[in-house]
Amino acid sequence: MTRFEGKVAIVTGASGGIGRATAARLAAEGARVCLVDMSQEALDDARPEGDHMIRVCDVSDEAQVAQVVTDVMKEWGRIDAVANNAGIICSKEPITENEMSDWTRVLGVNLIGVAHFIKHAGTVMAEQGSGAICNTASVAGIRSGAGGNAYSASKAGVINLTMTAACDLGGLGVRVNAVCPGLIETNMTKPVFDRARASGKEEKLGSRCELRRYGRPEEIAAAITFLLSDDASYITGQALPVDGGNTASLNLPGMKF
Ligand SMILES: NC(=O)c1ccc[n+]([C@@H]2O[C@H](COP(=O)([O-])OP(=O)(O)OC[C@H]3O[C@@H](n4cnc5c(N)ncnc54)[C@H](O)[C@@H]3O)[C@@H](O)[C@H]2O)c1
């Protein structure tokens, strides 16, 4: 497929599992891709085939995000797609034991970092009169139980920001959507997978999903790429669960036989 021929894309968290797969998929479909993440070394390792650039940038820092947008415009003169995918987790202790500094850190990256790129790349897209943004939220933003308090709240915030930004930018030709991944094997979830494998419970991973398995980064990348492409030209303001059916059912312990 060549859905992104002649187009320019930015992917954040591009050296992580889902971001790397997304950058590779966009590049394979013809996009010039700017890969954004925290470490030069990890970004070097994630370089896709095809025309690309890499930028070390902390998405929680507005000035750094603005600089990435300026650099991309200087190099390629347009921005057609942004995958706002960078994210961090927090510990899962009860709210009564939360460190509020953890909330500030997690919201700064997962929610405000997304807002930074919507603001700065969205401004460029609005001037162009076209563009698409896809934010990586999570099933944790829809239900409890899939992440700590600050993480889940940040992802719920991303889902709502997706709607409000879609309303702000829709009349200017810019679409904003989100994906809500279920359990995917990446660095972020490595401890969960390591623990399950060490205790011989690997087959239980993903067993609460209707498809009875966990997902692959490429399956999320495919959904992000779809929402960023013209195939999704009439979709905006939506948050699409890509979770093997996890959020589709009341799959509670003791209710499934
Ligand atoms: N893996 C899952 O099961 C799962 C499920 C739901 C949602 N998600 C979301 O998917 C996205 C990608 O996560 P992943 O699973 O690929 O994990 P990952 O840890 O492999 O990738 C996340 C990437 O984000 C980068 N990052 C973190 N803070 C950053 C910052 N301040 N600025 C720039 N980059 C930063 C990290 O360096 C890392 O490369 C995240 O937003 C995550 O919350 C993941």
PDBQT file of the ligand as one rigid body, heavy atoms in Angstrom, charges set to zero:
ROOT
HETATM    1  N1  LIG A 301       1.873  -2.082  25.750  1.00  0.00    +0.000 N 
HETATM    2  C1  LIG A 301       0.600  -2.041  26.108  1.00  0.00    +0.000 C 
HETATM    3  O1  LIG A 301       0.025  -3.053  26.545  1.00  0.00    +0.000 OA
HETATM    4  C2  LIG A 301      -0.180  -0.754  25.988  1.00  0.00    +0.000 A 
HETATM    5  C3  LIG A 301      -1.562  -0.799  26.233  1.00  0.00    +0.000 A 
HETATM    6  C4  LIG A 301      -2.301   0.368  26.131  1.00  0.00    +0.000 A 
HETATM    7  C5  LIG A 301      -1.686   1.555  25.785  1.00  0.00    +0.000 A 
HETATM    8  N2  LIG A 301      -0.341   1.573  25.560  1.00  0.00    +0.000 N 
HETATM    9  C6  LIG A 301       0.254   2.866  25.194  1.00  0.00    +0.000 C 
HETATM   10  O2  LIG A 301       0.984   2.712  23.997  1.00  0.00    +0.000 OA
HETATM   11  C7  LIG A 301       1.979   3.721  23.911  1.00  0.00    +0.000 C 
HETATM   12  C8  LIG A 301       3.291   3.084  23.495  1.00  0.00    +0.000 C 
HETATM   13  O3  LIG A 301       3.719   2.231  24.542  1.00  0.00    +0.000 OA
HETATM   14  P1  LIG A 301       4.521   0.870  24.309  1.00  0.00    +0.000 P 
HETATM   15  O4  LIG A 301       3.685  -0.213  24.836  1.00  0.00    +0.000 OA
HETATM   16  O5  LIG A 301       5.034   0.805  22.930  1.00  0.00    +0.000 OA
HETATM   17  O6  LIG A 301       5.695   1.073  25.385  1.00  0.00    +0.000 OA
HETATM   18  P2  LIG A 301       7.245   1.385  25.198  1.00  0.00    +0.000 P 
HETATM   19  O7  LIG A 301       7.740   1.640  26.573  1.00  0.00    +0.000 OA
HETATM   20  O8  LIG A 301       7.872   0.317  24.391  1.00  0.00    +0.000 OA
HETATM   21  O9  LIG A 301       7.245   2.729  24.338  1.00  0.00    +0.000 OA
HETATM   22  C9  LIG A 301       6.984   4.000  24.902  1.00  0.00    +0.000 C 
HETATM   23  C10 LIG A 301       7.999   4.957  24.326  1.00  0.00    +0.000 C 
HETATM   24  O10 LIG A 301       7.705   6.280  24.765  1.00  0.00    +0.000 OA
HETATM   25  C11 LIG A 301       8.926   6.925  25.028  1.00  0.00    +0.000 C 
HETATM   26  N3  LIG A 301       8.747   8.041  25.942  1.00  0.00    +0.000 N 
HETATM   27  C12 LIG A 301       8.455   7.996  27.263  1.00  0.00    +0.000 A 
HETATM   28  N4  LIG A 301       8.420   9.230  27.781  1.00  0.00    +0.000 NA
HETATM   29  C13 LIG A 301       8.689  10.076  26.763  1.00  0.00    +0.000 A 
HETATM   30  C14 LIG A 301       8.795  11.482  26.674  1.00  0.00    +0.000 A 
HETATM   31  N5  LIG A 301       8.632  12.264  27.763  1.00  0.00    +0.000 N 
HETATM   32  N6  LIG A 301       9.088  12.033  25.485  1.00  0.00    +0.000 NA
HETATM   33  C15 LIG A 301       9.277  11.259  24.390  1.00  0.00    +0.000 A 
HETATM   34  N7  LIG A 301       9.193   9.912  24.405  1.00  0.00    +0.000 NA
HETATM   35  C16 LIG A 301       8.905   9.342  25.585  1.00  0.00    +0.000 A 
HETATM   36  C17 LIG A 301       9.791   5.841  25.657  1.00  0.00    +0.000 C 
HETATM   37  O11 LIG A 301      11.175   6.184  25.630  1.00  0.00    +0.000 OA
HETATM   38  C18 LIG A 301       9.432   4.637  24.811  1.00  0.00    +0.000 C 
HETATM   39  O12 LIG A 301      10.297   4.481  23.717  1.00  0.00    +0.000 OA
HETATM   40  C19 LIG A 301       2.004   4.395  25.271  1.00  0.00    +0.000 C 
HETATM   41  O13 LIG A 301       1.303   5.627  25.222  1.00  0.00    +0.000 OA
HETATM   42  C20 LIG A 301       1.276   3.423  26.163  1.00  0.00    +0.000 C 
HETATM   43  O14 LIG A 301       0.695   4.044  27.291  1.00  0.00    +0.000 OA
HETATM   44  C21 LIG A 301       0.422   0.451  25.655  1.00  0.00    +0.000 A 
ENDROOT
TORSDOF 0
